[in-house]
Amino acid sequence: MTLRQKILAVDDEALNRDILADYLSIAGFEVIEADDGDTALQVLADHPDIDTIVLDRMMPRMDGIKVLRQLKSDPRFRDIPVIMQTAAASSEQIVEGIRAGAYYYLTKPYEDIILLGIISAAIDGAAEKKQLREAIVKNSRVQAMLQQGRFRFRTLDEAKGLAVFIANCCPNPETVGPGLLELLVNAVEHGNLGIDYEQKAKLIAENRWQAEIEHRLAAGENMSKFAELSYESQGRAIQIRIKDAGNGFDWTDYLEISPRRVTHAHGRGIATAKALSFSSLSYVGCGNEVVCTIALGA
C-alpha cells in the first residue's frame, strides 16, 4: 500500500486549518495540524517524515518567520519545503521569507487548485534538490583545481550533471548548485526549446512539462541546438557564463522576487539564484547569456 504524503498545517485560526485539511484530505494527503509555532516544532519532532509544511506568517507568540528560521537552522527539518501562507504579500515580506527559507507562498484567499499546484511543486522541488545535494556530496572535489573550462549541453540530464560538476569547482557547492541548475534548465527549456513563462505554467498544471521537454528535444529543428557554459577562476572570484541558442527574453522583471508571481508554481529561479547562490548575476544583451560571479573568500 502506498503511504500518503504528510502535510503539516500550521495556523492559529481553526477555520483556516479546517479549510486546508478539507482541501488536502480530498486530494489524498494526510494532514497534521498545529495551532502555533511551538506546537509545530513538537509535531515535527514526533513526525520526522513530514513531506511539506504550510505555515501561516502571522501568529501570536512565535510568528511564521521565527518558526521558519528555527526549522532551517535544524538539520532534521531544514530540507522540508515550507509554503508561507499570508494575507498580504509585499515584496519586502516576500524577500524576508525567501531569505529565511520559504520558497513558496500562498496569498489568502486562494483556490484549492492553486494550493495543490504549489504543494506539488514544493514536493517535486524538494526531491530534485535532495538528489542534487546527494550527487554533489558524492562527487569528487578534485575538480576544485579547475582553472578554466568550456562545456556544452543540450538535455536536462546533461544540465543536471554539469550543475553537479561545476558546483564542486566552487568553494560552496551546496549553495551554488541549486541556483546554477535553475539557470542551466532555463537555458534548455526557455532558451533552446522556446517554452515561455505562460506555456510552462500550463504544462506544469497539466503535468506535461517533462513530456513536452522530451518532445521538443527530439524535434528536428532542435537536435543541433546546444547551450554553452564557460568557467574561469580569476584569483579573487569565479566567473560562470551560460549562453543559449534562443532569441533571449526580457530578463529585467525576473531579477527580483515579484509579488505578482509569488504564488505561481515557477518563476522564482533567477531571483533566488541571484539572492542566494552567487555574489552577482547579470544578463547580457538580449537575455540569452547570463554572467554569474562568486567572490572567493566571501
C-alpha positions as CSV (number, residue, x, y, z in Angstrom):
1,M,0.0,0.0,0.0
2,T,1.3,3.4,-1.0
3,L,1.8,5.7,2.0
4,R,0.1,9.1,1.8
5,Q,2.3,12.1,1.9
6,K,2.1,14.1,5.1
7,I,1.4,17.8,5.2
8,L,1.7,19.9,8.4
9,A,-0.7,22.8,8.5
10,V,0.3,25.5,11.0
11,D,-2.2,28.3,11.7
12,D,-3.6,29.8,14.8
13,E,-7.1,30.1,13.2
14,A,-9.1,26.9,13.5
15,L,-11.2,27.8,10.4
16,N,-8.2,28.2,8.2
17,R,-6.8,24.8,9.4
18,D,-10.2,23.2,8.7
19,I,-10.2,24.6,5.1
20,L,-6.7,23.4,4.5
21,A,-7.5,20.0,5.9
22,D,-10.5,19.6,3.7
23,Y,-8.7,20.6,0.5
24,L,-5.7,18.4,1.3
25,S,-7.6,15.3,2.6
26,I,-9.7,15.2,-0.5
27,A,-6.6,15.4,-2.6
28,G,-5.2,12.3,-0.8
29,F,-2.8,13.8,1.7
30,E,-2.5,13.0,5.3
31,V,-2.9,16.3,7.3
32,I,-1.4,17.0,10.7
33,E,-2.4,20.3,12.4
34,A,-0.7,22.7,14.7
35,D,-2.2,25.9,16.1
36,D,1.1,27.7,16.9
37,G,4.8,27.6,16.3
38,D,5.8,25.8,19.4
39,T,3.3,23.0,18.7
40,A,4.5,22.8,15.1
41,L,8.1,22.2,16.2
42,Q,7.0,19.5,18.6
43,V,4.8,17.9,15.9
44,L,7.9,17.8,13.6
45,A,10.0,16.1,16.3
46,D,7.2,13.5,16.7
47,H,6.7,13.1,12.9
48,P,10.1,13.4,11.1
49,D,8.5,12.1,7.9
50,I,6.5,15.3,7.2
51,D,6.7,16.0,3.5
52,T,5.7,19.7,3.4
53,I,4.7,22.4,5.8
54,V,2.0,25.1,5.1
55,L,2.9,27.8,7.6
56,D,0.9,30.9,8.5
57,R,3.0,34.0,8.7
58,M,1.0,36.0,11.3
59,M,0.7,34.1,14.5
60,P,0.9,35.1,18.2
61,R,3.9,34.3,20.4
62,M,6.1,32.9,17.6
63,D,5.3,34.2,14.1
64,G,5.9,32.2,10.9
65,I,9.3,33.8,10.1
66,K,10.6,32.8,13.6
67,V,9.3,29.3,13.1
68,L,10.9,29.2,9.6
69,R,14.3,30.3,10.9
70,Q,14.2,27.6,13.6
71,L,13.3,25.0,11.0
72,K,16.1,25.9,8.6
73,S,18.7,26.0,11.4
74,D,17.8,22.5,12.5
75,P,19.5,19.7,10.3
76,R,16.4,17.5,11.0
77,F,14.0,19.9,9.4
78,R,15.8,22.2,7.1
79,D,15.2,20.2,3.9
80,I,11.4,20.1,4.4
81,P,9.8,22.6,1.9
82,V,7.8,25.4,3.6
83,I,4.9,27.2,1.9
84,M,4.3,30.5,3.6
85,Q,0.7,31.5,3.9
86,T,-0.1,35.2,4.3
87,A,-2.9,37.7,3.9
88,A,-0.6,40.4,2.5
89,A,2.5,39.7,0.4
90,S,4.6,42.8,-0.1
91,S,7.9,42.5,-1.9
92,E,9.8,43.2,1.4
93,Q,7.9,40.4,3.2
94,I,8.4,38.0,0.3
95,V,12.2,38.6,0.2
96,E,12.3,38.2,4.0
97,G,10.5,34.9,3.7
98,I,12.7,33.7,0.8
99,R,15.9,34.5,2.7
100,A,14.5,32.7,5.8
101,G,13.8,29.6,3.6
102,A,10.3,29.9,2.3
103,Y,10.5,29.3,-1.5
104,Y,6.7,29.1,-2.0
105,Y,3.9,31.5,-1.0
106,L,0.1,31.4,-0.7
107,T,-1.8,34.6,-0.5
108,K,-5.2,34.4,1.2
109,P,-7.8,33.8,0.0
110,Y,-6.7,31.1,-2.6
111,E,-8.4,28.4,-4.6
112,D,-7.8,24.7,-3.9
113,I,-6.2,24.2,-7.4
114,I,-3.6,26.9,-6.5
115,L,-2.9,25.2,-3.2
116,L,-2.4,21.8,-4.7
117,G,-0.3,23.1,-7.5
118,I,2.1,24.9,-5.1
119,I,2.3,21.8,-2.8
120,S,3.1,19.6,-5.8
121,A,5.8,22.0,-7.0
122,A,7.2,22.1,-3.4
123,I,7.4,18.3,-3.1
124,D,8.9,17.8,-6.6
125,G,11.4,20.7,-6.0
126,A,12.5,19.2,-2.6
127,A,13.1,15.8,-4.2
128,E,15.2,17.4,-7.0
129,K,17.3,19.4,-4.6
130,K,17.9,16.3,-2.4
131,Q,19.1,14.4,-5.5
132,L,21.3,17.3,-6.5
133,R,22.8,17.6,-3.0
134,E,23.5,13.9,-2.8
135,A,25.2,14.0,-6.2
136,I,27.3,16.9,-5.1
137,V,28.4,15.2,-1.9
138,K,29.3,12.0,-3.7
139,N,31.2,13.8,-6.4
140,S,35.0,14.2,-6.1
141,R,36.3,17.5,-5.1
142,V,39.3,17.1,-7.5
143,Q,37.6,19.5,-9.9
144,A,38.1,22.3,-7.4
145,M,41.5,22.6,-9.0
146,L,39.9,23.6,-12.3
147,Q,41.0,27.0,-13.5
148,Q,39.2,27.3,-16.8
149,G,36.8,25.2,-18.9
150,R,34.1,25.3,-21.6
151,F,31.2,22.9,-21.8
152,R,28.1,22.5,-23.9
153,F,24.9,20.7,-23.0
154,R,21.5,20.0,-24.7
155,T,19.3,18.0,-22.3
156,L,18.0,18.3,-18.8
157,D,20.1,15.3,-17.7
158,E,23.2,17.0,-19.1
159,A,22.3,20.2,-17.3
160,K,22.0,18.4,-14.0
161,G,25.3,16.6,-14.4
162,L,27.0,19.8,-15.4
163,A,25.5,21.6,-12.4
164,V,27.0,19.0,-10.0
165,F,30.4,19.2,-11.7
166,I,30.6,23.0,-11.7
167,A,29.2,23.3,-8.2
168,N,32.1,21.1,-7.0
169,C,34.5,23.5,-8.6
170,C,33.3,26.2,-6.2
171,P,34.1,26.7,-2.5
172,N,30.4,26.5,-1.5
173,P,28.9,23.7,-3.8
174,E,25.7,23.1,-1.9
175,T,24.8,26.8,-2.2
176,V,25.9,27.3,-5.8
177,G,24.3,24.0,-7.1
178,P,20.6,24.8,-6.9
179,G,21.0,28.3,-8.4
180,L,23.2,27.0,-11.1
181,L,20.8,24.2,-12.0
182,E,18.0,26.8,-12.3
183,L,20.0,28.7,-14.9
184,L,21.1,25.7,-16.9
185,V,17.5,24.4,-17.0
186,N,16.3,27.8,-18.2
187,A,18.9,27.7,-21.0
188,V,17.4,24.4,-22.2
189,E,13.7,25.0,-21.8
190,H,13.3,28.7,-22.3
191,G,16.3,29.4,-24.5
192,N,16.8,26.5,-26.8
193,L,13.3,25.0,-26.8
194,G,11.3,28.2,-26.6
195,I,9.0,27.3,-23.8
196,D,7.8,30.7,-22.4
197,Y,6.5,31.5,-18.9
198,E,2.8,31.1,-19.7
199,Q,3.4,27.8,-21.6
200,K,5.4,26.4,-18.7
201,A,2.7,27.3,-16.2
202,K,0.1,25.5,-18.3
203,L,2.4,22.4,-18.8
204,I,3.1,22.2,-15.0
205,A,-0.6,22.5,-14.2
206,E,-1.4,19.7,-16.7
207,N,1.6,17.6,-15.5
208,R,3.0,17.6,-19.1
209,W,6.2,19.7,-18.6
210,Q,8.7,16.8,-18.7
211,A,7.0,15.2,-21.7
212,E,7.0,18.4,-23.6
213,I,10.7,18.9,-23.0
214,E,11.4,15.4,-24.4
215,H,9.1,16.1,-27.4
216,R,10.8,19.3,-28.3
217,L,14.3,17.9,-27.7
218,A,13.5,15.2,-30.3
219,A,12.2,17.7,-32.9
220,G,14.5,18.1,-35.9
221,E,14.9,21.9,-35.6
222,N,16.2,21.5,-32.0
223,M,18.6,18.5,-32.5
224,S,21.6,20.7,-33.2
225,K,20.9,23.3,-30.5
226,F,23.3,23.4,-27.6
227,A,23.8,25.8,-24.7
228,E,27.3,26.6,-23.5
229,L,28.8,27.2,-20.1
230,S,32.3,28.7,-19.5
231,Y,34.0,28.6,-16.2
232,E,37.0,30.7,-15.1
233,S,38.7,31.1,-11.8
234,Q,40.1,34.6,-11.7
235,G,42.0,34.6,-8.5
236,R,39.7,36.5,-6.3
237,A,36.5,35.4,-8.0
238,I,34.9,32.7,-10.1
239,Q,33.0,33.7,-13.2
240,I,30.4,31.4,-14.9
241,R,28.8,32.3,-18.2
242,I,25.8,30.5,-19.6
243,K,24.7,31.2,-23.2
244,D,21.8,29.5,-25.0
245,A,20.8,29.4,-28.7
246,G,17.5,31.2,-28.2
247,N,16.3,34.7,-29.0
248,G,16.6,35.9,-25.4
249,F,13.8,37.4,-23.2
250,D,13.0,40.4,-21.1
251,W,15.0,39.4,-18.1
252,T,14.6,42.7,-16.2
253,D,11.4,41.6,-14.4
254,Y,12.9,38.3,-13.2
255,L,16.0,39.5,-11.2
256,E,13.9,40.3,-8.1
257,I,11.1,38.4,-6.4
258,S,7.8,39.7,-7.8
259,P,4.6,39.7,-5.7
260,R,2.7,39.1,-8.9
261,R,4.4,35.7,-9.4
262,V,5.0,34.6,-5.8
263,T,2.0,32.2,-5.8
264,H,2.9,30.6,-9.1
265,A,4.5,27.1,-9.2
266,H,7.5,28.5,-11.0
267,G,9.2,31.9,-11.9
268,R,11.4,32.5,-8.9
269,G,14.5,30.6,-10.0
270,I,16.6,33.5,-11.4
271,A,15.8,35.8,-8.4
272,T,16.6,33.1,-5.9
273,A,19.8,32.2,-7.7
274,K,20.8,35.9,-7.6
275,A,20.0,36.3,-4.0
276,L,21.3,33.1,-2.5
277,S,23.7,31.3,-4.9
278,F,26.0,34.0,-6.4
279,S,27.8,37.2,-5.4
280,S,26.3,38.8,-8.5
281,L,24.2,37.8,-11.5
282,S,23.5,39.8,-14.6
283,Y,22.2,39.2,-18.2
284,V,24.0,40.3,-21.3
285,G,22.4,41.8,-24.4
286,C,19.0,40.3,-25.4
287,G,19.0,37.9,-22.5
288,N,20.4,34.7,-23.9
289,E,23.6,35.0,-21.9
290,V,23.9,35.2,-18.1
291,V,27.1,36.0,-16.1
292,C,27.4,34.8,-12.5
293,T,30.2,35.7,-10.2
294,I,31.3,34.0,-6.9
295,A,33.6,36.1,-4.8
296,L,36.2,33.9,-3.2
297,G,36.6,34.2,0.5
298,A,33.3,36.0,0.8
